[in-house]
Amino acid sequence: MTHFNFVEPSVVVNKRRPDPILLEFAEALRARPGEWAEWPVKITSYSYARAICSRITNGGKLAPVLFREGFEGCCVKGVPYVRYVGEREL
């Protein structure tokens, strides 16, 4: 018989209710604009870490909801970092 490991996910998938950790992280970044901080949720895939950073920097629908506007991401050795740079002016 196959054994399945049941655990609670660290990121809530429900789009209507953001993960409290990411909500707190976004607020902390806004309080300290321009400063880089390590992504608070462990990401085990190098390619997914790079994708998260790219999506945050480019914004749009593929970025996490809380980080679609005013944030930049970069990936160093598979570890994503994010900073708040402010809202874009039109």
N, C-alpha and C positions, 0 to 999 in steps of 0.2 A: 504494500500500500504506500502511496506517495504521501510525503509529509509536506504540509504547507505552513509557512511561517506567517501568522497573522499579526500585523502591527498597525498602529495608528499612523497615517501619513503626516508628515510635518507641514505639508502645504495643503490647504483646503482648495479643492478643485471648483467649488461652487463660485461662479463668477459674481453672484450677487453679494457675497459676504467674503471680503478679502481675509487672508490669513492674518490673525492678530500680530504675529511676529513681523510680517512684512509691513503692516500698517504702522507699527511702532518704529520700524527701521526707516520708513519713508519720512516720518515726522522728525526723527533724529537727524536725518540728512538735511532736511529743510532748515533745521535749527543751526546747522553748521555748513553753510554753502561753500562749495569749492573743496571740501575735505573728502578724501577717499575713505571708504569703509568696506570691509570684506562682507560679501553677501552672507546673510545670517542663516541660510538654510544650506545644509551640506549637499553638494552636487558631486556625484561620483564619476560622471562622464565628462571627459575633457571637451568633447565636441558640444555637449549640451551647455557647459559653462561658457564656451565661446559664443554659442547661439544666444544665450541670455544677454550677454554683454552687447552683442550686435543689435539685438532687438531693442534693448533699452536705449542705446545711443541713437538708433534710427527712429524710434518711436513707432507709432502706428498700432494697428490691431494685434500684432504678434507679441508686443511687449506686455509684461505684466501690467494689469490695470493701473495700479498705483504709480507706475514708473513710466507712463507713456509720454509725459510732457515735463521737460525741465531737468532730466537726468541724463548722465553719461555713464557708460559701462566700459570696463577694460578687463582683460583676462591675462593673468600672469601665471604661467606654469599650471594652467587648469583651475586657478582660483579666481572667481569673479569678484571685481571691485566696482563699486558704484559711488557716484557723487552727484550732488544737486548743483546745477549751474544756473537755475532760474528759468522762468517762463520765457519763451521766445517772443520777440516783438514782431509784429506784423508790419 
